[in-house]
Structures are given as structure tokens and as C-alpha cells.
Amino acid sequence: AKKAKKPKDSSNELAVCRVLLADLEAHQDAWPFLSPVRHKSVPGYRKVIKKPMDFSTIKEKLTNNLYLNLENFIVDVNLVFNNCQRFNEDDSEIGRAGHRMRRFFDKRWTELLHL
Ligand SMILES: Cc1ncccc1N[C@@H](C)c1ccc2c(c1)OCCCO2
């Protein structure tokens, strides 16, 4: 027989987003991602990265209710990490920080969702 699917409780999704963002910002490897990349100090960035994203911009969007659900929030967090992988060598300070932050995020949100 078909297993009854658990009803999705979306009421606390935005609270989960706030917890996840606070954890990302507090991480020791978050430093490259805390504020927007200033294209004047990073030559070529504006040309290569079409959709810049960073944790302070995500916080702003969360505060202004621009995320309708957890999915939209996760899309922006992954944009931070995908931009990082596109622009930075894997074997670089920022590249390594990006990989460590992505691993941390993936682990953290699956923990929170499996409570
Ligand atoms: C996430 C990311 N990807 C590619 C380039 C930079 C960044 N992050 C920005 C915030 C940054 C980090 C380190 C920096 C930097 C700027 O200023 C230029 C001088 C070196 O120090």
C-alpha cells in the first residue's frame, strides 16, 4: 500500500532560514562571503559572475520577506557557493573556504530538516 506522506509543515521554514544564516555567518570560513564582492577590488568579477550573492544580501532579503520558502533561500545560499567555485581555484584560500562552507551548510540544513 502507498505509504502515507507526512504533511509538510512549512510554518517554521523561515525560522529555519534564520538559524541556518546565523550559523553560516558565525562559521570561521565565512569571511569571503559576509558582504558583496566589491568589483573594484576584484578585477573581472562583475564580468564573470552574473548573479552575485553574499550572506549580508541574503539577510536583507530574509528581513524584507523576499524568501517565500526554504527552497528559495537554499537557492541563494547555493548561488554564493557556485559563484565561488566558478571564480576561484579549488586550491586557493577562498576556493577552499567555499568548499568547507558548502559542506557545512549541506550537513546543517539536512540535520534541521530531519529533526
Ligand atoms: C567570495 C569571493 N570570490 C572571489 C573574490 C573575492 C571574494 N570575496 C571578497 C569579499 C574578497 C575576499 C578576499 C579579498 C578581497 C575580496 O579583496 C581583494 C583582496 C584580496 O582579499
PDBQT file of the ligand as one rigid body, heavy atoms in Angstrom, charges set to zero:
ROOT
HETATM    1  C1  LIG A 201      33.782  35.300  -2.452  1.00  0.00    +0.000 C 
HETATM    2  C2  LIG A 201      34.825  35.931  -3.318  1.00  0.00    +0.000 A 
HETATM    3  N1  LIG A 201      35.078  35.367  -4.525  1.00  0.00    +0.000 NA
HETATM    4  C3  LIG A 201      36.018  35.896  -5.328  1.00  0.00    +0.000 A 
HETATM    5  C4  LIG A 201      36.753  37.011  -4.946  1.00  0.00    +0.000 A 
HETATM    6  C5  LIG A 201      36.505  37.625  -3.719  1.00  0.00    +0.000 A 
HETATM    7  C6  LIG A 201      35.528  37.087  -2.891  1.00  0.00    +0.000 A 
HETATM    8  N2  LIG A 201      35.249  37.663  -1.653  1.00  0.00    +0.000 N 
HETATM    9  C7  LIG A 201      35.587  39.048  -1.370  1.00  0.00    +0.000 C 
HETATM   10  C8  LIG A 201      34.808  39.561  -0.168  1.00  0.00    +0.000 C 
HETATM   11  C9  LIG A 201      37.083  39.216  -1.118  1.00  0.00    +0.000 A 
HETATM   12  C10 LIG A 201      37.793  38.233  -0.431  1.00  0.00    +0.000 A 
HETATM   13  C11 LIG A 201      39.170  38.429  -0.201  1.00  0.00    +0.000 A 
HETATM   14  C12 LIG A 201      39.803  39.583  -0.662  1.00  0.00    +0.000 A 
HETATM   15  C13 LIG A 201      39.050  40.560  -1.341  1.00  0.00    +0.000 A 
HETATM   16  C14 LIG A 201      37.699  40.356  -1.565  1.00  0.00    +0.000 A 
HETATM   17  O1  LIG A 201      39.598  41.748  -1.741  1.00  0.00    +0.000 OA
HETATM   18  C15 LIG A 201      40.681  41.740  -2.705  1.00  0.00    +0.000 C 
HETATM   19  C16 LIG A 201      41.988  41.458  -2.000  1.00  0.00    +0.000 C 
HETATM   20  C17 LIG A 201      42.024  40.013  -1.519  1.00  0.00    +0.000 C 
HETATM   21  O2  LIG A 201      41.143  39.802  -0.425  1.00  0.00    +0.000 OA
ENDROOT
TORSDOF 0
